[in-house]
């Protein structure tokens, strides 16, 4: 029986997640017309707050056609957004016609942050799996403060082609991005699943980590040695719970300091 990943929640929860306010009526402009985004607000929120955008590296029309719902409506994305909001930050999930729409959303948040209760100077990114390259491109070229990537596809470095080959197989967006374009001062968190069997993902991730460290990026790497891909949905172990809390802590510390 095939697992329906769109309906899987997280194996972890934190206090206050059930009391997060969810606002689904927001829109942002794109070249093809307005698109919706959902805003998850911490309980009893007051004043402009830092925000975390959940990055999509797949066009939602194709995602919905293949799997029945866009990323923002996956149970795991809703659950992660509630965790981020319960930790004191605003969480934002969104629709896109093309992954390039993520930049349009960030521009909208910077222009209209005050009316949304978002501090535009403190916006972070969260992404996982094949959404990683799009998040890295946004980190490189948009005014964001940090990024947290879980079991991510990264980018090819040092002449390797594994990420490009994987993109042809599973159809995520792969921006023309080089390591030199990533800003050294912006904190970047990578969480590696030691038993990730996605073809080519782990070797590419290890090459990226080595090159990023040599390049002087502000990189933190967390390891889950025994974990599969999507461990936050599949691996109900103490280390998974610990790592989810560490990701939340990284975002909270980085965006509120």
Secondary structure, 3 states (H helix, E strand, C coil): CCCCHHHCCCCCCCCCHHHCEEEEEEEECCCCCCEEEEEEECCCCCCCEEEEEECCCCCHHHHHHHHCCCHHHCHHHHHHHHHHHHCCCEEEEECCCCCCHHHHHHHHHHHHHHHHCEEEEEEEEEEEHHHHHHHHHHHHHCCCCEEEEECCCCCCCCCCCHHHHHHHHHCCCCCCCCHHHCCCCCEEEEEEECCCCCCCHHHHHHHHHHHHHHHCCCEEEEEECCCCCCHHHHCCCHHHHHHHHHHHHHHHHHHHC
